[in-house]
Amino acid sequence: MNKLRRFYEKVPYGRTSPRVAYVTNRGALPEALPDADWTEDATFNAGDAILANPLLKEVYKEAILKGCAFEKLKT
């Protein structure tokens, strides 16, 4: 089974967009916004993240079932 991975959408000049994608396979990532790229969070630990934010349970469930799910960060 593939592990759950988190990707941030990076826009020009190192800024981060409010979109965060959780995927089980990099190929499931949607197309990034114009001039943006998806960057993997290498420090992501799904267990630690869900303990810190139990609301991620539904996001994880969708990502596992559909291959990709989004969380919108507060800006």
N, C-alpha and C positions, 0 to 999 in steps of 0.2 A: 504494500500500500504506500502511496506517495504521502509525504508529510505535508502539512499545511504550511504555506509560505506567505509572507507579507511583502507587498511591494508598494512603494510610494511613487507617486507621479511627480517627477522633477521637471520644472519648467525652466526656461533660460535664466542664467545668472545664479544658479544654485538654489533658487526658491523652491518651495514645495507647494503643489496644488493641494486643495482639500480632499482629493480623492486618494483612498487607500484601498488596494485590492488584496483579497485573501484568495489564494489559489492552491490547488493540489498539483497543478501542472502548469509550467510557464506558458505553454501553448494556449492555455485558456484565457490568458490576459487579453482584454479588449485593446483596440487601437488607442494609443495615447492621444491626448489633445495635440493640436498643431504645435510644433516646436518643443514638444515634451517627450520624455522617455520614462519608462518604468524602471525603477531601481530597487533591487531586493534589499530588504533589511536583514543583514547577515546576523544580527544579534537577536532576532525574533525567537521567542520561545512561547509557543501556543499556551502551554500550561500556566506559565507565569502571567501572561497577558490576560487570560480569562479569570484568574484569581484577582487581579487588579481591577478588572472591569467585567463583572458577570453578564452584562448586556451583550457581550460579544458572542454569547452562546448561540443566538439566532443567526448571526453573521457566519459563524463557523459551520453551523448546520447547513445553511444555504451553499456555502463554498464546497462542502463535502458532497452534497447532493447534485449541484449544478456545475461544479468545477471552478466557479468564480463567484465572489460576493464582494460588495463594497461597503466601506464605512466612510462616512464623510467627517473629516476633522473640523473642529471648530476653529474659525479663523479670527 
